[in-house]
Amino acid sequence: MKRNAVIAALTAVAVIGGGAAAVAVSSGDEAPATAASADRVGLVSEQGPTATADRDDDQDDDRDDRDDRDDRDDKGAAAGPGNVTAAQAIAAALKHTSGTVLSADLDDDGDARWEVEVATGGSTVHEIDVDSTSGKVLRAETDRDEDDAAAELAAVKGAKVSARDAVDAVDGAVTSVEFDDGRWEVEVGETDWTVPLDAPRASREG
């Protein structure tokens, strides 16, 4: 009877203490308590929240890395609703038709395309439409009597700065680049820039 009372008392202490100790009672006299099993449980319970916090920290670090990559990617983002930049549209047009680019303009009438002019000699200009989402050539049309094409081609062909170079000289999402009045005129949204033919040096107009 006395032994039962002791067992009950020790059991109550173990419950109140949150399982900090486990009681082992033999059929003989009162046996010493052992906390081995309870200690193991306590260690697991203590490690649980710490491990969870570590996983949360790792997930936060992963999200920060993704945000950093997104910030870097934004710098070269396309100007319109598509994914194709002015430089990529120029590259696609030249891959289709080898020549000298005189202009590249993002169509703003909802067709989601770049209109690129490539001169191939004399007054011949190829007007090439490049999808601003996929980068594929949608249409190519040839004009063999383009006004001033010969003079523009002569000026641009021997220049140190190409249309692509002019695009790269300006920081931002370019919506238009064209040769005019002996220089490259580049638009970034509502801002106009000029780039000379002899050096990739952009100057803001106005």
C-alpha positions, 0 to 999 in steps of 0.5 A: 500500500505504501509502495502504491502511494509512492508510485502515485506521488512520483507519477504526479511529479513526473507529469507536473514536471513535463516528463522530465523524469521517468520512474522505474519501480521494482517489485522489491523496495523503492527503486531509484528513478531514472531520467534516461528516457525522459531526457531523450524525449526532452532533447528531441523536443528541445531540438525540434523548434531549433531545427525548424527555425534553422529551416526557416532561416535557410528558406529566407536566405533562398528568397533573398537570393532569388530577389537579388537575381530578380533585381539583376534581371530587371536591368535588361528587361524588355521595354514592352509587354514582351520579353525581347529587348531592342538588342535581341530584336536587332540580333534576330533581324540580322540573323534573318537578313545580313546587313546594316541596321538603320533603326529598330522601333517597338510598335506601340499599336498593340501588335507586340512586335519590333520593326527593324530596318536593315539596309543591304546596299544602295537604296534597298531596305528590308523591313523586318518584324520581330515578335517582342515575346518570342523573338521570332521573325514575323514578316520581312518586306523589301523596299528597293527605293527607300528615300535616303537609304543609300546616304544613311547606309554609307554613313552608318556602315563605316561608323564605329558605333552601330545601332546595337552599340547605341542601345548598349550605351543607354541605361534602361529599356530602349523603345526605339533607336534610329539613325538621324542627322548624323547620329543615333537617337535612342528613346527610353520611355519618355526620355530621348538620348543621342549617341555619336557615331564615333564613340558609344557615349550617350547624352540626354537631350533637353 
